[in-house]
Amino acid sequence: MIYKFKLVSDEVSNFAREIEIDSENTFLQFRNVILDSVGYSKDELDSFFICDDDWTPHEEITLEDMGSDSDQDIWLMDETPLSELIEDEGQKVSFMFDYMTERCFFMELKEIVTGRNLIEPICTLQRGKAPAQNIETPEDKIETKVAAVKDDLDIDFYGSDSFNDDEIANFSDDLNLN
């Protein structure tokens, strides 16, 4: 059985992707085809969320087990086939690709094609440019500016690291301290 998903972003209005994937493929395979279709690196942490009709997330499918102490089930991308959590057309799924700023792609299962299978998932439509994978937060901007200022402050800014006794004597004379 093949699932056809439409993927959009709330950041870029003309951006869309359509992904076809076998229902027995894993969420890791789904992740990889999404990241490939938008040109993102695969070295960031990300998660899928199974959402209700109002996009409220319920089940999280993670890339790695973070050692949660909760009583909730832990769903791992490489162990969970899509069919285990997605069954109906219209199912909503979000893919959080940037944890620092909680940025997501929003997906909906548009069609289920029975009687066909796919070995590898594919992106069948690419429209528009994807948003940047990471954005600079205000904290990042401050750290960048502080680093630049620190680079500019060298020994010449503070003067010499040694002193001349004559300079102190002349300074004292100028102040009439003798």
ChimeraX commands (.cxc) that place a marker at each C-alpha (Angstrom):
marker #1 position 0.00,0.00,0.00 radius 0.5
marker #1 position 1.33,3.44,-0.92 radius 0.5
marker #1 position 0.80,6.60,1.11 radius 0.5
marker #1 position 0.83,9.95,-0.71 radius 0.5
marker #1 position 1.66,12.88,1.58 radius 0.5
marker #1 position 1.56,16.58,0.86 radius 0.5
marker #1 position 4.16,18.58,2.82 radius 0.5
marker #1 position 3.99,22.36,3.37 radius 0.5
marker #1 position 5.65,25.02,5.52 radius 0.5
marker #1 position 4.08,27.93,7.36 radius 0.5
marker #1 position 7.23,29.97,6.58 radius 0.5
marker #1 position 7.21,29.86,2.76 radius 0.5
marker #1 position 3.87,30.20,0.99 radius 0.5
marker #1 position 4.89,28.73,-2.40 radius 0.5
marker #1 position 6.74,25.74,-0.91 radius 0.5
marker #1 position 5.32,22.21,-1.21 radius 0.5
marker #1 position 6.51,18.66,-1.61 radius 0.5
marker #1 position 4.62,15.48,-2.38 radius 0.5
marker #1 position 6.06,12.25,-1.08 radius 0.5
marker #1 position 5.04,8.71,-2.01 radius 0.5
marker #1 position 6.07,6.06,0.46 radius 0.5
marker #1 position 5.15,2.46,1.15 radius 0.5
marker #1 position 3.05,2.03,4.27 radius 0.5
marker #1 position 5.56,-0.56,5.55 radius 0.5
marker #1 position 8.54,1.81,5.20 radius 0.5
marker #1 position 9.85,3.23,8.45 radius 0.5
marker #1 position 9.63,6.77,9.71 radius 0.5
marker #1 position 13.42,6.91,9.23 radius 0.5
marker #1 position 12.97,6.29,5.50 radius 0.5
marker #1 position 10.24,8.96,5.50 radius 0.5
marker #1 position 12.60,11.38,7.27 radius 0.5
marker #1 position 15.40,10.74,4.80 radius 0.5
marker #1 position 13.26,11.35,1.70 radius 0.5
marker #1 position 11.93,14.58,3.24 radius 0.5
marker #1 position 15.43,15.83,4.10 radius 0.5
marker #1 position 16.73,14.87,0.65 radius 0.5
marker #1 position 13.83,16.68,-1.04 radius 0.5
marker #1 position 14.59,19.94,0.78 radius 0.5
marker #1 position 18.39,19.68,0.75 radius 0.5
marker #1 position 18.85,19.54,4.54 radius 0.5
marker #1 position 21.67,17.70,6.29 radius 0.5
marker #1 position 20.81,14.56,8.20 radius 0.5
marker #1 position 22.99,15.32,11.23 radius 0.5
marker #1 position 20.35,17.26,13.20 radius 0.5
marker #1 position 17.87,15.82,15.68 radius 0.5
marker #1 position 14.27,15.86,14.51 radius 0.5
marker #1 position 10.94,14.19,15.26 radius 0.5
marker #1 position 7.61,13.33,13.72 radius 0.5
marker #1 position 4.39,14.02,15.60 radius 0.5
marker #1 position 1.06,12.35,14.87 radius 0.5
marker #1 position -1.46,15.19,15.14 radius 0.5
marker #1 position -5.20,15.52,15.47 radius 0.5
marker #1 position -7.32,17.59,13.06 radius 0.5
marker #1 position -6.30,20.81,14.88 radius 0.5
marker #1 position -2.57,19.99,14.52 radius 0.5
marker #1 position -2.23,19.23,18.23 radius 0.5
marker #1 position 0.66,16.74,18.52 radius 0.5
marker #1 position 0.02,13.43,20.28 radius 0.5
marker #1 position 2.46,10.62,19.49 radius 0.5
marker #1 position 6.13,11.52,18.96 radius 0.5
marker #1 position 8.40,9.43,16.77 radius 0.5
marker #1 position 12.03,10.26,17.56 radius 0.5
marker #1 position 15.32,9.71,15.83 radius 0.5
marker #1 position 16.96,8.54,19.05 radius 0.5
marker #1 position 15.80,7.32,22.44 radius 0.5
marker #1 position 16.38,10.25,24.77 radius 0.5
marker #1 position 15.96,8.13,27.90 radius 0.5
marker #1 position 12.60,9.56,28.92 radius 0.5
marker #1 position 11.23,8.39,32.26 radius 0.5
marker #1 position 7.63,8.84,31.18 radius 0.5
marker #1 position 5.07,6.06,30.98 radius 0.5
marker #1 position 4.38,6.87,27.32 radius 0.5
marker #1 position 5.46,4.54,24.56 radius 0.5
marker #1 position 8.71,5.49,22.84 radius 0.5
marker #1 position 8.50,5.31,19.08 radius 0.5
marker #1 position 11.82,5.24,17.22 radius 0.5
marker #1 position 12.02,6.16,13.55 radius 0.5
marker #1 position 14.15,3.21,12.50 radius 0.5
marker #1 position 11.86,0.68,14.23 radius 0.5
marker #1 position 8.40,2.05,13.43 radius 0.5
marker #1 position 6.65,1.45,10.10 radius 0.5
marker #1 position 4.26,4.21,9.03 radius 0.5
marker #1 position 1.32,1.78,9.04 radius 0.5
marker #1 position 1.70,1.31,12.80 radius 0.5
marker #1 position 0.61,4.89,13.51 radius 0.5
marker #1 position -0.98,6.13,10.28 radius 0.5
marker #1 position -4.04,4.43,8.82 radius 0.5
marker #1 position -6.50,6.95,7.38 radius 0.5
marker #1 position -6.56,9.50,4.60 radius 0.5
marker #1 position -6.54,12.99,6.04 radius 0.5
marker #1 position -4.19,12.00,8.89 radius 0.5
marker #1 position -2.06,14.98,9.91 radius 0.5
marker #1 position 1.63,14.66,10.77 radius 0.5
marker #1 position 4.19,17.31,11.64 radius 0.5
marker #1 position 7.94,16.96,11.20 radius 0.5
marker #1 position 9.94,19.15,13.57 radius 0.5
marker #1 position 13.29,19.74,11.88 radius 0.5
marker #1 position 14.58,22.55,14.13 radius 0.5
marker #1 position 14.18,21.94,17.86 radius 0.5
marker #1 position 15.79,25.25,18.88 radius 0.5
marker #1 position 13.05,27.32,17.28 radius 0.5
marker #1 position 10.38,24.60,17.02 radius 0.5
marker #1 position 10.09,24.85,13.23 radius 0.5
marker #1 position 8.08,22.18,11.42 radius 0.5
marker #1 position 6.80,20.92,8.14 radius 0.5
marker #1 position 3.11,20.07,8.12 radius 0.5
marker #1 position 1.94,16.98,6.25 radius 0.5
marker #1 position -1.35,15.40,5.42 radius 0.5
marker #1 position -1.98,11.92,4.05 radius 0.5
marker #1 position -3.79,12.84,0.83 radius 0.5
marker #1 position -4.29,9.40,-0.69 radius 0.5
marker #1 position -3.84,5.71,0.03 radius 0.5
marker #1 position -3.15,3.57,-3.04 radius 0.5
marker #1 position -3.93,-0.09,-2.41 radius 0.5
marker #1 position -2.57,-2.97,-4.46 radius 0.5
marker #1 position 0.79,-1.24,-5.11 radius 0.5
marker #1 position 4.07,-1.20,-3.24 radius 0.5
marker #1 position 7.23,0.92,-3.32 radius 0.5
marker #1 position 10.67,-0.28,-2.32 radius 0.5
marker #1 position 12.05,3.23,-1.74 radius 0.5
marker #1 position 10.08,6.39,-0.99 radius 0.5
marker #1 position 10.19,9.15,-3.60 radius 0.5
marker #1 position 9.46,12.84,-3.85 radius 0.5
marker #1 position 7.03,13.19,-6.77 radius 0.5
marker #1 position 6.59,16.99,-6.67 radius 0.5
marker #1 position 8.88,19.83,-5.64 radius 0.5
marker #1 position 7.51,23.36,-5.65 radius 0.5
marker #1 position 9.29,26.39,-4.24 radius 0.5
marker #1 position 12.40,26.71,-2.14 radius 0.5
marker #1 position 12.45,25.20,1.34 radius 0.5
marker #1 position 13.02,27.45,4.34 radius 0.5
marker #1 position 16.56,27.45,5.75 radius 0.5
marker #1 position 17.24,24.41,7.92 radius 0.5
marker #1 position 18.49,26.53,10.82 radius 0.5
marker #1 position 17.85,30.16,11.56 radius 0.5
marker #1 position 19.94,32.44,13.68 radius 0.5
marker #1 position 18.23,33.12,17.01 radius 0.5
marker #1 position 18.68,36.44,18.86 radius 0.5
marker #1 position 21.02,34.62,21.25 radius 0.5
marker #1 position 23.12,33.41,18.30 radius 0.5
marker #1 position 23.37,36.98,16.97 radius 0.5
marker #1 position 24.57,38.25,20.36 radius 0.5
marker #1 position 27.17,35.49,20.63 radius 0.5
marker #1 position 28.42,36.31,17.11 radius 0.5
marker #1 position 28.76,40.00,17.94 radius 0.5
marker #1 position 30.52,39.30,21.26 radius 0.5
marker #1 position 32.98,36.98,19.50 radius 0.5
marker #1 position 33.71,39.66,16.89 radius 0.5
marker #1 position 34.37,42.27,19.59 radius 0.5
marker #1 position 36.64,39.88,21.47 radius 0.5
marker #1 position 38.61,39.26,18.28 radius 0.5
marker #1 position 39.09,43.01,17.88 radius 0.5
marker #1 position 40.42,43.43,21.43 radius 0.5
marker #1 position 44.10,42.62,21.34 radius 0.5
marker #1 position 47.16,43.73,23.29 radius 0.5
marker #1 position 47.29,47.06,21.44 radius 0.5
marker #1 position 43.83,47.95,22.69 radius 0.5
marker #1 position 45.00,47.82,26.29 radius 0.5
marker #1 position 48.49,49.11,25.61 radius 0.5
marker #1 position 51.79,47.48,26.32 radius 0.5
marker #1 position 52.13,44.64,28.77 radius 0.5
marker #1 position 55.14,46.37,30.37 radius 0.5
marker #1 position 55.67,49.86,31.76 radius 0.5
marker #1 position 58.44,52.38,31.83 radius 0.5
marker #1 position 59.46,53.95,35.19 radius 0.5
marker #1 position 59.93,57.29,33.43 radius 0.5
marker #1 position 56.25,57.28,32.38 radius 0.5
marker #1 position 55.19,57.00,36.01 radius 0.5
marker #1 position 57.64,59.72,37.10 radius 0.5
marker #1 position 56.44,62.03,34.32 radius 0.5
marker #1 position 52.82,61.31,35.24 radius 0.5
marker #1 position 53.55,62.21,38.86 radius 0.5
marker #1 position 55.25,65.46,37.76 radius 0.5
marker #1 position 52.26,66.37,35.63 radius 0.5
marker #1 position 50.01,66.00,38.66 radius 0.5
marker #1 position 52.40,67.91,40.90 radius 0.5
marker #1 position 52.56,65.03,43.35 radius 0.5
marker #1 position 56.26,65.65,44.20 radius 0.5
marker link #1:1,2 radius 0.2
marker link #1:2,3 radius 0.2
marker link #1:3,4 radius 0.2
marker link #1:4,5 radius 0.2
marker link #1:5,6 radius 0.2
marker link #1:6,7 radius 0.2
marker link #1:7,8 radius 0.2
marker link #1:8,9 radius 0.2
marker link #1:9,10 radius 0.2
marker link #1:10,11 radius 0.2
marker link #1:11,12 radius 0.2
marker link #1:12,13 radius 0.2
marker link #1:13,14 radius 0.2
marker link #1:14,15 radius 0.2
marker link #1:15,16 radius 0.2
marker link #1:16,17 radius 0.2
marker link #1:17,18 radius 0.2
marker link #1:18,19 radius 0.2
marker link #1:19,20 radius 0.2
marker link #1:20,21 radius 0.2
marker link #1:21,22 radius 0.2
marker link #1:22,23 radius 0.2
marker link #1:23,24 radius 0.2
marker link #1:24,25 radius 0.2
marker link #1:25,26 radius 0.2
marker link #1:26,27 radius 0.2
marker link #1:27,28 radius 0.2
marker link #1:28,29 radius 0.2
marker link #1:29,30 radius 0.2
marker link #1:30,31 radius 0.2
marker link #1:31,32 radius 0.2
marker link #1:32,33 radius 0.2
marker link #1:33,34 radius 0.2
marker link #1:34,35 radius 0.2
marker link #1:35,36 radius 0.2
marker link #1:36,37 radius 0.2
marker link #1:37,38 radius 0.2
marker link #1:38,39 radius 0.2
marker link #1:39,40 radius 0.2
marker link #1:40,41 radius 0.2
marker link #1:41,42 radius 0.2
marker link #1:42,43 radius 0.2
marker link #1:43,44 radius 0.2
marker link #1:44,45 radius 0.2
marker link #1:45,46 radius 0.2
marker link #1:46,47 radius 0.2
marker link #1:47,48 radius 0.2
marker link #1:48,49 radius 0.2
marker link #1:49,50 radius 0.2
marker link #1:50,51 radius 0.2
marker link #1:51,52 radius 0.2
marker link #1:52,53 radius 0.2
marker link #1:53,54 radius 0.2
marker link #1:54,55 radius 0.2
marker link #1:55,56 radius 0.2
marker link #1:56,57 radius 0.2
marker link #1:57,58 radius 0.2
marker link #1:58,59 radius 0.2
marker link #1:59,60 radius 0.2
marker link #1:60,61 radius 0.2
marker link #1:61,62 radius 0.2
marker link #1:62,63 radius 0.2
marker link #1:63,64 radius 0.2
marker link #1:64,65 radius 0.2
marker link #1:65,66 radius 0.2
marker link #1:66,67 radius 0.2
marker link #1:67,68 radius 0.2
marker link #1:68,69 radius 0.2
marker link #1:69,70 radius 0.2
marker link #1:70,71 radius 0.2
marker link #1:71,72 radius 0.2
marker link #1:72,73 radius 0.2
marker link #1:73,74 radius 0.2
marker link #1:74,75 radius 0.2
marker link #1:75,76 radius 0.2
marker link #1:76,77 radius 0.2
marker link #1:77,78 radius 0.2
marker link #1:78,79 radius 0.2
marker link #1:79,80 radius 0.2
marker link #1:80,81 radius 0.2
marker link #1:81,82 radius 0.2
marker link #1:82,83 radius 0.2
marker link #1:83,84 radius 0.2
marker link #1:84,85 radius 0.2
marker link #1:85,86 radius 0.2
marker link #1:86,87 radius 0.2
marker link #1:87,88 radius 0.2
marker link #1:88,89 radius 0.2
marker link #1:89,90 radius 0.2
marker link #1:90,91 radius 0.2
marker link #1:91,92 radius 0.2
marker link #1:92,93 radius 0.2
marker link #1:93,94 radius 0.2
marker link #1:94,95 radius 0.2
marker link #1:95,96 radius 0.2
marker link #1:96,97 radius 0.2
marker link #1:97,98 radius 0.2
marker link #1:98,99 radius 0.2
marker link #1:99,100 radius 0.2
marker link #1:100,101 radius 0.2
marker link #1:101,102 radius 0.2
marker link #1:102,103 radius 0.2
marker link #1:103,104 radius 0.2
marker link #1:104,105 radius 0.2
marker link #1:105,106 radius 0.2
marker link #1:106,107 radius 0.2
marker link #1:107,108 radius 0.2
marker link #1:108,109 radius 0.2
marker link #1:109,110 radius 0.2
marker link #1:110,111 radius 0.2
marker link #1:111,112 radius 0.2
marker link #1:112,113 radius 0.2
marker link #1:113,114 radius 0.2
marker link #1:114,115 radius 0.2
marker link #1:115,116 radius 0.2
marker link #1:116,117 radius 0.2
marker link #1:117,118 radius 0.2
marker link #1:118,119 radius 0.2
marker link #1:119,120 radius 0.2
marker link #1:120,121 radius 0.2
marker link #1:121,122 radius 0.2
marker link #1:122,123 radius 0.2
marker link #1:123,124 radius 0.2
marker link #1:124,125 radius 0.2
marker link #1:125,126 radius 0.2
marker link #1:126,127 radius 0.2
marker link #1:127,128 radius 0.2
marker link #1:128,129 radius 0.2
marker link #1:129,130 radius 0.2
marker link #1:130,131 radius 0.2
marker link #1:131,132 radius 0.2
marker link #1:132,133 radius 0.2
marker link #1:133,134 radius 0.2
marker link #1:134,135 radius 0.2
marker link #1:135,136 radius 0.2
marker link #1:136,137 radius 0.2
marker link #1:137,138 radius 0.2
marker link #1:138,139 radius 0.2
marker link #1:139,140 radius 0.2
marker link #1:140,141 radius 0.2
marker link #1:141,142 radius 0.2
marker link #1:142,143 radius 0.2
marker link #1:143,144 radius 0.2
marker link #1:144,145 radius 0.2
marker link #1:145,146 radius 0.2
marker link #1:146,147 radius 0.2
marker link #1:147,148 radius 0.2
marker link #1:148,149 radius 0.2
marker link #1:149,150 radius 0.2
marker link #1:150,151 radius 0.2
marker link #1:151,152 radius 0.2
marker link #1:152,153 radius 0.2
marker link #1:153,154 radius 0.2
marker link #1:154,155 radius 0.2
marker link #1:155,156 radius 0.2
marker link #1:156,157 radius 0.2
marker link #1:157,158 radius 0.2
marker link #1:158,159 radius 0.2
marker link #1:159,160 radius 0.2
marker link #1:160,161 radius 0.2
marker link #1:161,162 radius 0.2
marker link #1:162,163 radius 0.2
marker link #1:163,164 radius 0.2
marker link #1:164,165 radius 0.2
marker link #1:165,166 radius 0.2
marker link #1:166,167 radius 0.2
marker link #1:167,168 radius 0.2
marker link #1:168,169 radius 0.2
marker link #1:169,170 radius 0.2
marker link #1:170,171 radius 0.2
marker link #1:171,172 radius 0.2
marker link #1:172,173 radius 0.2
marker link #1:173,174 radius 0.2
marker link #1:174,175 radius 0.2
marker link #1:175,176 radius 0.2
marker link #1:176,177 radius 0.2
marker link #1:177,178 radius 0.2
view
